Amino acid sequence: MITAYIGLGSNLKNPVQQVSQAISELSQWDALSLVKVSSLYKSPPMGPQDQPDYVNAVAEIATPLSPEELLSTLQAIENSHGRRRDAGKWSARTLDLDVLLYGDEIINTKDLIIPHSGLYERAFVLYPLEEIASGDLLIPGHGTLAQLLANCERGLLELIS
């Protein structure tokens, strides 16, 4: 079993419900074991600011799935929530599930980048991750979680539940 961390986010169609439902769905897949889940946080959108704020969380899972199989599973969950992939990189979305970390692997393919690009500088990922992981968690190629947090201001990130 591999330990992986999943970033969850939504800013459409009741984002708290979207993220909460996705967390529940993660625990229902046979090949995923939900270990820990962070609180929910609200953050301003990246990119265009003319969209609603996001609700974000991070989940720790254990899985025998390969990184590609895990990505496929996460995309199936996104699709069940009406996720559209044709709206652009920074567009609003019903659900976004990202493989943040997969063990200590570094992966860089056309379809999958692990550690997730930008993880090391995004408060809406690092602070929820800190809730469920040790500060000495290594983010391959970037240092420990504690080191990254020391250089990442919380900004407008708000704990909501």
BELKA-V996225 format. One line per field, one symbol per residue. ss: DSSP state (A for helix, B for strand, O for the rest). psi: psi as a letter, one per 20 degrees, with the letter a starting at -180 (. if undefined). A space follows every 10 residues. Layout:
ss=???
psi=???
//
This chain:
ss=OBBBBBBBBB OOOOAAAAAA AAAAAAAAOO OBBBBBBOOO BBBOOOOOOO OOOBBBBBBB BBBOOOAAAA AAAAAAAAAA OOOOOOOOOO OOOOOBBBBB BBOOOOBBOO OOBBOOOOAA AOAAAAAAAA AAOOOOOBBO OOBBAAAAAA OOOOOOOBBO O
psi=pqpqppppqq jqmmhggggg ghgghhiiph jpopgqprrq qpqqqqbpjl rqqqpqrpqp rpqiqrhhhg ggghhggghi jkppijiqgk rqqhppppog qnckqppnrh ipppqppigi johiggghhh hiqqhjppop iiarggghhh joqhcjppph .
//
